Amino acid sequence: MPHGKVIKQELLFRYTHNTVLDLSAYGIYKTDEKFSPSEPSFILALRNGGLSDDKIRKIHNIYNLPTICDLIKAQINIKTVDGGRRSFGEGDEIFHIGYIEGLYFIIDSTKYSSFSIKHYADLKDEPNFNNIYASKRGHYLRDDKHYIDSFALIKHLLVQNTSLLTEIPIETYNNINRQIMDFIHNSGVNKEFVCTEKKLYMIDKVHSLTSVNDETPLVGNSFNNICELKLCTDKKKVILFISHLKPGPIKDYLDNWIYDTYYATKRLRGNLTDRIKEINNGICYKQIMRRCFSEFDVKKNMSSHTILENGAVEFVKELHGICSSMCGSFIDYLIRRIICELTGRPFSDRRSDRILSPDNTITYHEESDNIWTYLKNNDIGCWHIKAEPKLSSATVGEIKQRDAFLALEKKDEWMKINYNNIVGWVRWQIPATGPSLTIECDKATMIENKYLQQSAGHVCSVGCKYYIEQLVYFGPITAENIKSCVLPTCQHISYNKVKDTEKYQSKDILYDIFLVSLCHTESFGFCPNQNSFDTFVSLLARADDLVECLKEICKTLIKDKTNIILNPALGGPLNGLTGVSIPSDADLVIDDTIIDIKCTKTSKAVDYYEILQLLGYSGLLILNKKYQQKINKMMILNILDGSCKIYNVGYLEKHNYVKYIKLLNP
């Protein structure tokens, strides 16, 4: 997405369309037609917007929008799919240009309604289907007053891309790119295009030097030759075959081909972790080292050390056996909390701040008539708070089980309360016949509400937090699979303790650190298993030796160090990469070393993942406008096997990381 002043000169839209519409003016061509565009989509957009040939010739080798506007004496307005709008230049001519998934196009009126595009498959054979704007009582409504512009039309097409769009095969796409490159090269070209052209040329050069082509025979029973392999639709079979080839020209050729075909075209989305998962294999690792890191293999610059005694390792394995993700989050939070304690700084955590409101105020009370608690029970869910002391009054809020509230006054069977800054009425007396919230009865037959009880303790201004609910489900949600986890104490109280490193030592509040670490899982919408939670808590009493070992490790890490960054967020603006932002947060940075805290079993796939992830963190750190931190060492503290791996990456330069971050943000 273009956020800066420099045009991203994408050359071609990645899809053709399967409709009767003529979209060639927007650079989108029909699947069953031959096409060979001769200029980048941005130039095509200006041309179709009415810019003269003379002015187009002036800007063929210019990619700075303010400069373009000055040369053609026009205003250009760019609109993106995320709602962004930017305006450049001034002039009598005004061009409204859309940018969606690499395609620039002129925004103008069309002769299609939104309804006709959304329901194209059902309406395409109807007379004047483009005029249909609604369906009412089995009849279609038509007129010419509901047409949409080209931006809305293309956006609708992308939403339904599985049926209306076809992705261009990678080889065809590269061939067309080369044709456009030749055209631009003959007309003047900037460095970005030269680099892109050289990249394509280098790949072709490697192939021609090895004399490998589609007719090259392959050993084994799976494929007779390379052409047959390329035509195979079983992606897993192809990848497995290439992965097991012996090193040599054929494997080099197919590694390049499969990367360009299956991986380079992937739309990597989400945070850094999500993106790395899409390229976590030996083929991608090798190609990334070659294309981004000057063919240096980071794995070959690694040293390993033992950092935990066997007793501590066995205890961590016991925790890991209960729940691996729960164990990993706890160890991460524990190490960061110990470092805060050693450096005399308060502990803080962004995810905990989001889950446990930073605006919360905790008021502690001794036993008194003013503090009441809605007890945990299986009869009623939440207790309704009424606006007035009568059942027919409107409900203004609900008290969650185990939450505390302030009693303000009593009036007959009603009590005026303040709960989570909601002031209203609840019945402190209820009918003797049962806990119904809706039954009126003779006051003489009322009994004290067994669900509301006077108590000592605390009141949270935003409500106490005694449970975690699952928010993300895969598949249908039923009453049986709805998950929640009940916490023995209020999570707000634990977070207050964990933040206070002066009053509380980590070894004395392990339960509270664990409770706060659950915010990591909860921030992704998940909930710990109740049995796993209870078992994990029961083992924390035996964690003293582990804590002492981790404390010694932390002392060694921070000794004589001056710049310690805990859990840095790296998703901000990047120097030299306009519009690129990859959400991510690292565990720890100490001077020129980035440290990732792991609790994982080792394997080749894990090694690839760890290295690619740490290279991503390192790139974001050096390019992030807030940090601009050069990383010379990457360290993995794997507490599960008690090891420390250190990768020397001091030889990597900024341009290496720029290439890698671009690869992760295609």
C-alpha positions as CSV (number, residue, x, y, z in Angstrom):
1,M,0.0,0.0,0.0
2,P,1.5,3.3,-1.0
3,H,1.7,5.7,2.1
4,G,4.6,7.8,0.9
5,K,5.3,10.1,-2.0
6,V,7.0,7.5,-4.1
7,I,4.9,5.4,-6.5
8,K,5.1,1.7,-6.0
9,Q,5.4,0.8,-9.7
10,E,3.6,-2.6,-9.6
11,L,3.5,-3.7,-13.3
12,L,0.5,-5.9,-13.5
13,F,-2.6,-7.0,-11.6
14,R,-2.1,-10.5,-10.3
15,Y,-5.6,-11.6,-11.5
16,T,-7.6,-12.0,-14.7
17,H,-11.4,-11.9,-14.5
18,N,-14.1,-14.5,-15.5
19,T,-16.9,-12.1,-16.3
20,V,-18.4,-10.4,-19.4
21,L,-17.3,-7.0,-18.1
22,D,-14.7,-5.0,-20.1
23,L,-12.2,-4.0,-17.4
24,S,-9.1,-3.5,-19.7
25,A,-9.2,0.3,-19.1
26,Y,-8.4,-0.6,-15.4
27,G,-5.6,-3.0,-16.3
28,I,-7.7,-6.1,-15.6
29,Y,-8.0,-8.6,-18.4
30,K,-10.3,-11.5,-19.2
31,T,-9.0,-15.0,-18.4
32,D,-9.7,-16.4,-21.9
33,E,-8.2,-13.6,-23.8
34,K,-4.6,-12.9,-24.8
35,F,-3.2,-9.7,-23.3
36,S,0.2,-8.0,-23.3
37,P,0.1,-4.6,-21.5
38,S,2.9,-2.2,-22.4
39,E,3.1,0.1,-19.4
40,P,2.8,0.2,-15.6
41,S,-0.7,0.4,-14.2
42,F,0.0,3.9,-12.8
43,I,0.7,5.3,-16.3
44,L,-2.3,3.4,-17.7
45,A,-4.5,5.0,-15.0
46,L,-3.3,8.5,-16.0
47,R,-3.7,7.8,-19.7
48,N,-7.3,6.5,-19.2
49,G,-8.0,9.5,-17.0
50,G,-7.3,11.8,-20.1
51,L,-3.6,12.7,-19.6
52,S,-2.0,13.6,-23.0
53,D,0.8,11.6,-24.6
54,D,3.1,14.6,-24.4
55,K,2.7,14.8,-20.6
56,I,3.0,11.0,-20.2
57,R,6.4,11.1,-22.0
58,K,7.6,13.7,-19.5
59,I,7.0,11.3,-16.5
60,H,8.1,7.9,-17.8
61,N,11.2,7.8,-15.6
62,I,9.8,9.8,-12.7
63,Y,8.2,8.1,-9.6
64,N,8.0,10.9,-7.1
65,L,4.3,12.1,-6.9
66,P,4.9,15.8,-6.1
67,T,7.4,15.9,-9.0
68,I,4.9,14.2,-11.4
69,C,2.2,16.7,-10.4
70,D,4.6,19.6,-11.1
71,L,5.5,18.3,-14.5
72,I,1.9,17.7,-15.7
73,K,0.4,20.7,-13.8
74,A,-2.2,18.5,-12.2
75,Q,-3.6,17.2,-8.9
76,I,-3.5,13.5,-8.2
77,N,-5.7,12.0,-5.4
78,I,-4.8,8.4,-4.3
79,K,-7.4,6.2,-2.6
80,T,-6.5,2.9,-0.9
81,V,-8.7,-0.1,0.1
82,D,-8.1,0.6,3.8
83,G,-9.8,4.0,3.5
84,G,-6.6,6.0,3.1
85,R,-6.7,9.1,0.9
86,R,-3.7,11.3,-0.1
87,S,-3.6,14.3,-2.4
88,F,-0.6,15.6,-4.3
89,G,-0.1,18.7,-6.4
90,E,-2.3,21.4,-7.8
91,G,-3.7,22.2,-11.2
92,D,-6.8,22.4,-13.4
93,E,-6.6,18.7,-14.2
94,I,-7.6,16.4,-11.3
95,F,-7.0,12.6,-11.4
96,H,-8.7,10.3,-8.9
97,I,-6.7,7.1,-8.8
98,G,-7.4,3.9,-6.8
99,Y,-4.8,1.5,-5.5
100,I,-5.8,-2.1,-4.6
101,E,-3.5,-5.1,-4.3
102,G,-0.7,-3.6,-6.4
103,L,-3.0,-2.2,-9.1
104,Y,-3.4,1.5,-9.9
105,F,-6.5,2.5,-11.9
106,I,-8.5,5.5,-12.7
107,I,-11.6,6.0,-10.5
108,D,-14.5,6.8,-12.8
109,S,-18.1,5.9,-13.1
110,T,-19.2,2.5,-14.4
111,K,-22.5,1.2,-15.7
112,Y,-22.9,-1.5,-13.0
113,S,-24.7,-1.5,-9.7
114,S,-23.2,-2.9,-6.5
115,F,-26.0,-5.5,-6.4
116,S,-25.2,-6.7,-9.9
117,I,-21.6,-7.4,-9.1
118,K,-22.2,-8.9,-5.7
119,H,-24.7,-11.3,-7.2
120,Y,-23.0,-11.7,-10.6
121,A,-23.3,-15.5,-10.8
122,D,-27.0,-15.3,-10.4
123,L,-27.7,-12.3,-12.5
124,K,-25.4,-12.5,-15.4
125,D,-28.0,-14.0,-17.7
126,E,-30.7,-11.6,-16.8
127,P,-31.7,-8.8,-19.3
128,N,-29.8,-5.6,-18.4
129,F,-28.4,-7.3,-15.3
130,N,-26.1,-4.3,-14.8
131,N,-29.1,-2.1,-13.9
132,I,-30.5,-4.5,-11.2
133,Y,-30.0,-2.8,-7.8
134,A,-32.3,-4.9,-5.6
135,S,-34.6,-7.9,-5.3
136,K,-38.1,-7.4,-3.9
137,R,-40.8,-10.1,-3.6
138,G,-39.2,-12.3,-6.3
139,H,-38.8,-9.4,-8.7
140,Y,-35.6,-7.5,-9.7
141,L,-35.6,-3.7,-9.5
142,R,-33.8,-1.9,-12.2
143,D,-32.7,1.7,-13.0
144,D,-29.6,3.6,-14.0
145,K,-29.3,5.6,-10.8
146,H,-27.5,3.0,-8.7
147,Y,-24.2,2.7,-10.6
148,I,-21.0,2.4,-8.6
149,D,-17.5,3.8,-9.4
150,S,-14.6,1.6,-10.6
151,F,-13.1,1.5,-7.1
152,A,-16.2,-0.1,-5.5
153,L,-16.4,-2.4,-8.5
154,I,-12.9,-3.8,-8.2
155,K,-13.2,-4.0,-4.4
156,H,-16.3,-6.2,-4.9
157,L,-14.5,-8.4,-7.4
158,L,-11.7,-9.1,-4.9
159,V,-14.1,-10.0,-2.1
160,Q,-15.5,-12.7,-4.5
161,N,-12.2,-13.6,-6.1
162,T,-12.7,-17.3,-5.8
163,S,-15.4,-17.2,-8.4
164,L,-14.8,-14.0,-10.4
165,L,-11.0,-13.8,-10.5
166,T,-8.2,-16.2,-11.6
167,E,-4.7,-15.7,-10.3
168,I,-2.2,-15.5,-13.2
169,P,0.3,-18.4,-13.2
170,I,3.7,-17.3,-11.9
171,E,5.6,-18.0,-15.2
172,T,3.1,-16.1,-17.3
173,Y,3.2,-13.3,-14.8
174,N,7.0,-13.1,-14.9
175,N,7.0,-13.2,-18.8
176,I,4.6,-10.3,-18.9
177,N,6.7,-8.4,-16.4
178,R,9.7,-8.8,-18.6
179,Q,7.9,-7.4,-21.6
180,I,6.9,-4.4,-19.6
181,M,10.4,-4.1,-18.3
182,D,11.8,-4.0,-21.8
183,F,9.3,-1.3,-22.7
184,I,10.2,0.8,-19.7
185,H,13.9,0.2,-20.2
186,N,13.7,1.6,-23.7
187,S,11.9,4.7,-22.4
188,G,14.0,5.4,-19.3
189,V,14.1,3.6,-16.0
190,N,14.9,4.3,-12.4
191,K,17.1,2.2,-10.0
192,E,14.2,0.2,-8.5
193,F,13.3,-1.2,-11.9
194,V,16.9,-1.9,-12.8
195,C,17.2,-4.0,-9.6
196,T,14.0,-5.8,-10.3
197,E,15.2,-6.6,-13.9
198,K,18.6,-7.7,-12.7
199,K,16.9,-10.1,-10.2
200,L,15.0,-11.8,-13.0
201,Y,18.0,-11.9,-15.2
202,M,20.2,-13.5,-12.5
203,I,17.7,-16.2,-12.0
204,D,17.5,-16.9,-15.7
205,K,21.3,-16.9,-15.8
206,V,21.6,-19.5,-13.2
207,H,19.2,-21.8,-15.1
208,S,21.0,-21.4,-18.4
209,L,24.5,-22.0,-16.9
210,T,23.3,-25.3,-15.5
211,S,21.7,-26.4,-18.8
212,V,18.7,-27.5,-16.8
213,N,15.3,-27.1,-18.6
214,D,11.8,-28.7,-18.7
215,E,13.1,-31.7,-20.6
216,T,15.8,-32.6,-18.1
217,P,15.1,-36.2,-16.8
218,L,14.6,-36.9,-13.1
219,V,15.7,-39.9,-11.2
220,G,13.0,-42.0,-9.4
221,N,9.5,-43.2,-10.0
222,S,7.6,-40.0,-9.2
223,F,8.4,-37.9,-12.4
224,N,10.0,-38.6,-15.7
225,N,11.3,-35.0,-16.2
226,I,11.0,-31.5,-14.9
227,C,8.1,-30.6,-17.1
228,E,6.1,-33.5,-15.6
229,L,6.9,-32.3,-12.1
230,K,5.8,-28.7,-12.9
231,L,2.5,-29.9,-14.2
232,C,1.8,-31.9,-11.0
233,T,-1.0,-30.4,-9.0
234,D,-0.1,-32.2,-5.8
235,K,1.9,-29.5,-4.1
236,K,3.0,-31.6,-1.1
237,K,4.3,-34.4,-3.4
238,V,6.3,-31.8,-5.4
239,I,7.8,-30.2,-2.4
240,L,8.7,-33.5,-0.8
241,F,10.4,-34.7,-4.0
242,I,12.5,-31.6,-4.4
243,S,13.4,-31.6,-0.6
244,H,15.0,-35.1,-1.0
245,L,17.0,-34.3,-4.1
246,K,20.8,-34.4,-3.7
247,P,22.6,-31.1,-4.0
248,G,23.5,-30.1,-7.5
249,P,22.3,-28.1,-10.6
250,I,18.9,-29.8,-10.8
251,K,18.1,-29.2,-7.1
252,D,19.3,-25.6,-7.4
253,Y,17.1,-25.1,-10.5
254,L,14.0,-26.7,-8.8
255,D,14.6,-24.9,-5.5
256,N,14.5,-21.6,-7.4
257,W,11.4,-22.7,-9.4
258,I,9.4,-24.0,-6.4
259,Y,10.2,-20.9,-4.3
260,D,9.1,-18.6,-7.1
261,T,6.0,-20.7,-7.8
262,Y,4.7,-21.6,-4.4
263,Y,6.3,-19.2,-1.9
264,A,7.3,-15.9,-3.5
265,T,3.7,-15.4,-4.6
266,K,2.2,-16.0,-1.2
267,R,0.5,-13.0,0.4
268,L,2.1,-13.0,3.8
269,R,-0.2,-11.4,6.3
270,G,-0.5,-11.0,10.0
271,N,2.2,-10.5,12.5
272,L,5.9,-11.6,12.1
273,T,5.2,-15.0,13.6
274,D,2.3,-15.7,11.2
275,R,4.4,-14.7,8.2
276,I,7.4,-16.8,9.2
277,K,5.2,-19.9,9.5
278,E,4.4,-19.6,5.8
279,I,8.1,-19.9,4.8
280,N,9.4,-22.2,7.5
281,N,11.2,-24.9,5.6
282,G,14.6,-25.7,4.2
283,I,13.8,-24.6,0.6
284,C,12.7,-21.1,1.7
285,Y,15.5,-20.8,4.2
286,K,18.1,-21.5,1.5
287,Q,16.5,-19.0,-1.0
288,I,16.2,-16.3,1.7
289,M,19.9,-16.7,2.6
290,R,20.8,-16.4,-1.1
291,R,18.4,-13.6,-2.1
292,C,18.5,-11.4,1.0
293,F,21.7,-12.3,3.0
294,S,24.4,-12.6,0.3
295,E,24.3,-16.4,0.5
296,F,25.7,-16.3,4.1
297,D,24.2,-19.3,6.0
298,V,23.4,-17.9,9.5
299,K,23.3,-21.5,10.9
300,K,27.1,-21.9,10.3
301,N,27.8,-19.0,12.7
302,M,26.3,-20.5,15.8
303,S,27.7,-21.5,19.2
304,S,25.8,-23.4,21.9
305,H,26.1,-23.5,25.7
306,T,24.4,-25.2,28.6
307,I,22.8,-22.8,31.0
308,L,20.5,-24.9,33.3
309,E,21.2,-27.8,35.6
310,N,19.5,-31.1,35.1
311,G,17.1,-30.6,38.0
312,A,15.8,-27.3,36.7
313,V,15.5,-28.7,33.2
314,E,13.4,-31.7,34.4
315,F,11.1,-29.4,36.4
316,V,10.6,-27.2,33.3
317,K,9.8,-30.4,31.3
318,E,7.2,-31.3,33.9
319,L,5.5,-27.9,33.5
320,H,5.8,-28.2,29.7
321,G,4.1,-31.5,29.8
322,I,1.0,-30.0,31.4
323,C,0.6,-27.3,28.7
324,S,3.5,-26.1,26.4
325,S,2.0,-22.7,25.6
326,M,1.2,-22.0,29.3
327,C,4.8,-23.0,30.2
328,G,6.4,-20.8,27.5
329,S,4.4,-17.7,28.5
330,F,5.1,-18.2,32.2
331,I,8.9,-18.6,31.6
332,D,8.9,-15.5,29.4
333,Y,7.1,-13.3,32.0
334,L,9.2,-14.7,34.8
335,I,12.5,-13.9,33.1
336,R,11.4,-10.4,32.2
337,R,10.1,-9.9,35.8
338,I,13.4,-11.0,37.3
339,I,15.3,-8.6,35.0
340,C,13.0,-5.7,36.1
341,E,13.7,-6.7,39.7
342,L,17.5,-6.7,39.2
343,T,17.5,-3.4,37.4
344,G,15.1,-1.7,39.8
345,R,12.4,-0.9,37.2
346,P,8.7,-1.6,37.5
347,F,7.3,-4.5,35.5
348,S,5.0,-3.7,32.6
349,D,3.4,-5.7,29.8
350,R,1.3,-4.4,26.9
351,R,-1.0,-7.4,26.7
352,S,-1.7,-7.4,30.4
353,D,-2.4,-3.7,30.2
354,R,-5.0,-4.4,27.5
355,I,-6.6,-7.3,29.3
356,L,-6.3,-5.8,32.8
357,S,-7.4,-2.1,32.4
358,P,-4.6,0.3,33.4
359,D,-7.4,2.7,34.5
360,N,-8.5,0.2,37.2
361,T,-8.4,1.5,40.8
362,I,-8.3,-1.1,43.6
363,T,-9.8,-0.1,47.0
364,Y,-8.9,-2.4,49.9
365,H,-11.3,-2.7,52.8
366,E,-11.5,-4.5,56.1
367,E,-14.8,-6.3,56.9
368,S,-17.6,-3.8,57.0
369,D,-21.3,-3.4,56.1
370,N,-20.3,-1.6,52.9
371,I,-18.6,-4.3,51.0
372,W,-20.6,-7.1,49.4
373,T,-19.8,-10.0,47.0
374,Y,-21.9,-11.8,44.5
375,L,-21.0,-15.4,45.3
376,K,-20.1,-18.1,42.7
377,N,-23.1,-20.4,42.0
378,N,-24.6,-22.6,39.4
379,D,-28.2,-21.3,39.7
380,I,-27.9,-17.8,38.2
381,G,-25.4,-16.3,35.8
382,C,-25.1,-12.5,36.3
383,W,-27.2,-10.6,38.8
384,H,-29.2,-7.8,37.3
385,I,-28.9,-4.2,38.5
386,K,-32.1,-2.2,38.3
387,A,-32.4,1.5,37.7
388,E,-35.1,1.8,40.5
389,P,-36.0,-0.4,43.5
390,K,-38.6,-2.4,41.6
391,L,-38.6,-5.4,39.3
392,S,-40.3,-3.7,36.4
393,S,-37.5,-1.1,36.3
394,A,-34.9,-1.1,33.5
395,T,-31.8,-3.2,33.9
396,V,-28.7,-0.9,33.9
397,G,-26.0,-3.5,34.5
398,E,-25.0,-7.0,35.6
399,I,-22.8,-8.2,38.4
400,K,-20.4,-11.0,37.5
401,Q,-20.0,-13.9,39.9
402,R,-17.3,-13.3,42.6
403,D,-17.2,-9.6,42.0
404,A,-17.4,-7.1,44.9
405,F,-19.5,-4.0,45.1
406,L,-20.3,-1.1,47.5
407,A,-23.6,-1.0,49.4
408,L,-24.9,2.6,49.6
409,E,-28.3,2.3,51.3
410,K,-31.2,-0.2,51.8
411,K,-34.9,0.3,51.1
412,D,-37.1,-2.6,52.1
413,E,-35.8,-5.7,50.2
414,W,-33.7,-3.5,47.9
415,M,-30.1,-2.3,48.3
416,K,-28.6,0.6,46.4
417,I,-25.1,-0.2,45.2
418,N,-22.1,1.0,43.2
419,Y,-20.6,-1.6,41.0
420,N,-18.0,-0.8,38.3
421,N,-19.2,2.8,38.5
422,I,-22.8,1.7,37.8
423,V,-25.2,2.9,40.5
424,G,-28.5,1.0,40.8
425,W,-30.5,-1.4,42.9
426,V,-30.4,-5.1,43.7
427,R,-32.6,-7.2,46.0
428,W,-30.7,-8.2,49.2
429,Q,-33.8,-10.2,50.1
430,I,-35.5,-12.7,47.7
431,P,-38.6,-14.9,47.8
432,A,-38.2,-18.0,49.9
433,T,-39.5,-20.1,47.0
434,G,-36.2,-19.7,45.0
435,P,-33.7,-17.4,43.3
436,S,-36.0,-16.0,40.6
437,L,-35.2,-12.5,39.6
438,T,-38.7,-11.7,38.4
439,I,-41.1,-12.9,41.1
440,E,-42.9,-10.3,43.3
441,C,-44.2,-11.7,46.7
442,D,-45.3,-10.7,50.1
443,K,-42.4,-9.0,52.0
444,A,-43.2,-11.1,55.0
445,T,-42.1,-14.2,53.1
446,M,-38.8,-12.7,51.9
447,I,-35.5,-14.2,53.1
448,E,-31.9,-12.9,52.9
449,N,-30.3,-13.3,49.5
450,K,-27.9,-16.2,49.9
451,Y,-26.0,-15.2,46.7
452,L,-25.0,-11.7,48.1
453,Q,-22.7,-11.7,51.1
454,Q,-21.0,-9.1,53.2
455,S,-17.2,-9.5,52.8
456,A,-13.8,-8.0,53.4
457,G,-11.2,-7.5,50.7
458,H,-11.1,-5.2,47.8
459,V,-13.2,-3.5,45.1
460,C,-12.0,-3.0,41.5
461,S,-13.3,0.1,39.9
462,V,-13.7,-1.7,36.5
463,G,-14.9,-5.0,38.1
464,C,-12.9,-7.8,39.5
465,K,-11.5,-10.5,37.2
466,Y,-11.8,-14.1,38.4
467,Y,-12.1,-16.0,35.1
468,I,-11.0,-16.2,31.5
469,E,-13.4,-16.9,28.6
470,Q,-12.6,-18.4,25.2
471,L,-13.4,-15.9,22.5
472,V,-12.0,-17.7,19.4
473,Y,-13.4,-21.1,18.3
474,F,-12.6,-23.3,15.3
475,G,-15.8,-24.9,14.0
476,P,-19.3,-24.7,15.4
477,I,-19.8,-23.3,18.9
478,T,-21.9,-25.6,21.2
479,A,-22.8,-25.6,24.9
480,E,-20.4,-28.5,25.3
481,N,-17.3,-26.8,23.8
482,I,-17.6,-23.4,25.3
483,K,-14.5,-22.9,27.4
484,S,-13.8,-20.8,30.5
485,C,-11.2,-21.0,33.3
486,V,-12.0,-19.9,36.9
487,L,-9.2,-18.1,38.8
488,P,-8.9,-18.5,42.6
489,T,-8.1,-14.8,43.0
490,C,-8.6,-11.5,41.2
491,Q,-6.2,-11.1,38.3
492,H,-6.0,-7.3,39.0
493,I,-4.5,-8.0,42.4
494,S,-1.8,-10.2,40.9
495,Y,-0.9,-7.6,38.3
496,N,-0.5,-5.0,41.0
497,K,1.9,-7.2,42.8
498,V,3.9,-8.2,39.7
499,K,4.3,-4.5,38.7
500,D,5.7,-3.6,42.1
501,T,9.4,-4.8,42.0
502,E,10.3,-2.9,45.1
503,K,7.8,-4.5,47.5
504,Y,7.6,-8.0,46.0
505,Q,10.5,-10.4,45.0
506,S,9.7,-12.7,42.0
507,K,10.4,-15.9,44.1
508,D,7.6,-14.9,46.5
509,I,4.9,-14.1,43.9
510,L,5.3,-17.0,41.3
511,Y,1.5,-17.7,41.4
512,D,0.8,-14.0,40.6
513,I,3.4,-14.0,37.8
514,F,1.8,-17.1,36.3
515,L,-1.7,-15.5,36.6
516,V,-0.5,-12.4,34.8
517,S,1.2,-14.5,32.1
518,L,-2.1,-15.9,31.1
519,C,-2.9,-12.5,29.6
520,H,-0.7,-13.6,26.6
521,T,-3.0,-16.5,25.7
522,E,-6.1,-14.4,26.5
523,S,-5.0,-11.6,24.2
524,F,-5.3,-14.0,21.2
525,G,-8.8,-15.0,22.3
526,F,-7.9,-18.3,23.9
527,C,-8.5,-19.8,27.3
528,P,-6.4,-22.2,29.4
529,N,-7.8,-25.6,30.2
530,Q,-9.1,-25.6,33.8
531,N,-7.5,-28.9,34.8
532,S,-4.2,-27.8,33.2
533,F,-4.4,-24.5,35.1
534,D,-5.0,-26.2,38.4
535,T,-2.2,-28.7,37.9
536,F,0.2,-26.0,36.9
537,V,-0.6,-23.9,40.0
538,S,0.0,-26.9,42.2
539,L,3.6,-27.4,40.9
540,L,4.6,-23.8,41.5
541,A,5.5,-24.5,45.1
542,R,8.5,-26.5,43.8
543,A,9.8,-23.8,41.5
544,D,12.4,-22.2,43.9
545,D,15.4,-23.9,42.3
546,L,14.3,-22.9,38.8
547,V,13.9,-19.3,39.9
548,E,17.4,-19.1,41.4
549,C,18.9,-20.6,38.3
550,L,17.0,-18.1,36.1
551,K,18.1,-15.3,38.4
552,E,21.8,-16.2,37.9
553,I,21.3,-16.3,34.1
554,C,19.7,-12.9,34.1
555,K,22.5,-11.4,36.2
556,T,25.0,-12.7,33.6
557,L,23.0,-11.3,30.7
558,I,22.7,-7.8,32.1
559,K,26.2,-7.5,33.7
560,D,27.9,-4.3,32.6
561,K,25.2,-3.7,30.0
562,T,23.7,-0.2,29.5
563,N,20.8,-0.6,27.1
564,I,18.1,-3.1,28.1
565,I,14.8,-3.1,26.2
566,L,12.1,-5.4,27.5
567,N,9.4,-6.7,25.1
568,P,9.9,-4.0,22.4
569,A,7.0,-3.4,20.0
570,L,8.5,-3.3,16.4
571,G,5.4,-2.7,14.3
572,G,6.0,1.0,13.8
573,P,7.2,3.0,10.8
574,L,10.4,1.8,9.1
575,N,13.2,3.9,7.6
576,G,13.4,3.5,3.9
577,L,10.3,1.4,3.6
578,T,7.3,3.6,3.2
579,G,4.0,2.0,4.1
580,V,5.6,-1.2,5.5
581,S,4.7,-2.3,9.0
582,I,4.9,-5.8,10.3
583,P,3.3,-6.2,13.8
584,S,5.7,-8.0,16.2
585,D,7.2,-7.8,19.6
586,A,10.5,-9.3,20.6
587,D,11.2,-10.6,24.1
588,L,14.4,-8.8,25.0
589,V,17.2,-6.7,23.6
590,I,20.4,-6.1,25.6
591,D,22.9,-3.8,23.9
592,D,23.6,-5.3,20.4
593,T,22.1,-8.7,21.2
594,I,18.5,-9.7,20.6
595,I,17.3,-12.5,22.8
596,D,14.3,-14.8,22.3
597,I,13.0,-16.9,25.2
598,K,11.9,-20.3,24.1
599,C,10.4,-23.5,25.6
600,T,10.4,-25.7,22.5
601,K,11.7,-29.0,21.4
602,T,14.5,-28.7,18.9
603,S,14.3,-29.9,15.2
604,K,15.5,-28.7,11.8
605,A,12.1,-27.0,11.2
606,V,12.4,-25.2,14.6
607,D,16.0,-24.1,13.8
608,Y,14.8,-22.5,10.5
609,Y,11.8,-20.9,12.3
610,E,14.0,-19.5,15.1
611,I,16.6,-18.0,12.7
612,L,14.1,-16.5,10.3
613,Q,12.1,-15.0,13.2
614,L,15.2,-13.5,14.8
615,L,16.4,-12.1,11.5
616,G,12.9,-10.5,11.2
617,Y,13.2,-9.0,14.7
618,S,16.8,-7.8,13.9
619,G,15.7,-6.2,10.6
620,L,12.7,-4.4,12.2
621,L,15.0,-3.2,15.1
622,I,17.6,-1.6,12.7
623,L,14.9,-0.1,10.5
624,N,12.4,0.9,13.1
625,K,12.4,4.7,13.5
626,K,12.1,4.5,17.3
627,Y,15.0,2.1,17.9
628,Q,17.4,2.0,14.9
629,Q,19.3,-0.6,16.8
630,K,22.1,-2.6,15.0
631,I,22.1,-6.2,16.1
632,N,25.4,-8.2,16.1
633,K,24.2,-11.3,17.9
634,M,21.0,-13.3,18.0
635,M,20.5,-15.4,21.1
636,I,18.0,-18.1,21.9
637,L,17.5,-19.1,25.5
638,N,15.7,-22.5,25.3
639,I,14.7,-23.2,28.9
640,L,13.1,-26.5,28.0
641,D,16.5,-28.1,27.2
642,G,18.6,-25.7,29.2
643,S,20.6,-24.4,26.3
644,C,21.7,-21.1,24.9
645,K,22.4,-20.7,21.2
646,I,24.2,-17.6,19.9
647,Y,24.3,-16.6,16.2
648,N,26.9,-14.1,15.1
649,V,25.2,-11.7,12.5
650,G,27.6,-8.7,12.8
651,Y,28.6,-9.2,9.1
652,L,25.0,-8.5,7.9
653,E,24.3,-5.0,6.7
654,K,21.3,-2.8,6.6
655,H,20.6,-3.5,2.9
656,N,20.4,-7.2,3.7
657,Y,17.6,-6.6,6.2
658,V,15.8,-4.2,3.8
659,K,15.6,-7.1,1.3
660,Y,14.3,-9.5,3.9
661,I,11.6,-7.2,5.3
662,K,10.5,-6.5,1.7
663,L,10.2,-10.2,1.1
664,L,8.1,-10.5,4.3
665,N,5.9,-7.7,3.1
666,P,5.2,-8.4,-0.6
